[in-house]
Amino acid sequence: MAEIKIDEKLCKKCGICIEVCPQKIITLNSSLIVTENCKGCRLCEYHCPDFAIEVITNNKQ
């Protein structure tokens, strides 16, 4: 499980994160993101052209 943080000041709502999310949990309204279903793949973070997304994983090492 992971947490997704979206910086609303940086986000331009381009929708790339919505398209690349394999779990389809991201919406343009960040308050509706169901982070319990996030697998922590970071595709949204890697593809965001505005660096507005941070994925925080809870992996124990």
Contacts in CASP RR format, 6 or more apart in sequence:
PFRMAT RR
TARGET T0000
AUTHOR 0000-0000-0000
METHOD contacts of the structure
MODEL  1
MAEIKIDEKLCKKCGICIEVCPQKIITLNSSLIVTENCKGCRLCEYHCPD
FAIEVITNNKQ
1 35 0 8 1.000
1 36 0 8 1.000
1 38 0 8 1.000
1 39 0 8 1.000
1 40 0 8 1.000
1 58 0 8 1.000
2 35 0 8 1.000
2 38 0 8 1.000
2 39 0 8 1.000
2 40 0 8 1.000
2 55 0 8 1.000
2 56 0 8 1.000
2 57 0 8 1.000
2 58 0 8 1.000
3 35 0 8 1.000
3 38 0 8 1.000
3 55 0 8 1.000
3 56 0 8 1.000
3 58 0 8 1.000
4 25 0 8 1.000
4 26 0 8 1.000
4 30 0 8 1.000
4 33 0 8 1.000
4 35 0 8 1.000
4 38 0 8 1.000
4 44 0 8 1.000
4 53 0 8 1.000
4 54 0 8 1.000
4 55 0 8 1.000
4 56 0 8 1.000
5 53 0 8 1.000
5 54 0 8 1.000
5 55 0 8 1.000
5 56 0 8 1.000
6 30 0 8 1.000
6 33 0 8 1.000
6 52 0 8 1.000
6 53 0 8 1.000
7 52 0 8 1.000
7 53 0 8 1.000
7 54 0 8 1.000
8 30 0 8 1.000
8 52 0 8 1.000
9 52 0 8 1.000
10 50 0 8 1.000
10 51 0 8 1.000
10 52 0 8 1.000
11 30 0 8 1.000
11 50 0 8 1.000
11 52 0 8 1.000
11 53 0 8 1.000
12 50 0 8 1.000
12 52 0 8 1.000
13 28 0 8 1.000
14 49 0 8 1.000
14 50 0 8 1.000
15 28 0 8 1.000
16 44 0 8 1.000
16 47 0 8 1.000
16 48 0 8 1.000
16 49 0 8 1.000
17 26 0 8 1.000
17 44 0 8 1.000
17 47 0 8 1.000
17 48 0 8 1.000
17 53 0 8 1.000
18 24 0 8 1.000
18 26 0 8 1.000
18 27 0 8 1.000
18 28 0 8 1.000
20 43 0 8 1.000
20 44 0 8 1.000
20 47 0 8 1.000
21 43 0 8 1.000
21 44 0 8 1.000
22 39 0 8 1.000
22 41 0 8 1.000
22 43 0 8 1.000
23 37 0 8 1.000
23 38 0 8 1.000
23 39 0 8 1.000
25 33 0 8 1.000
25 34 0 8 1.000
25 35 0 8 1.000
25 37 0 8 1.000
25 38 0 8 1.000
26 33 0 8 1.000
26 44 0 8 1.000
27 33 0 8 1.000
38 55 0 8 1.000
40 55 0 8 1.000
40 57 0 8 1.000
41 55 0 8 1.000
42 55 0 8 1.000
44 53 0 8 1.000
44 55 0 8 1.000
45 53 0 8 1.000
45 54 0 8 1.000
45 55 0 8 1.000
END
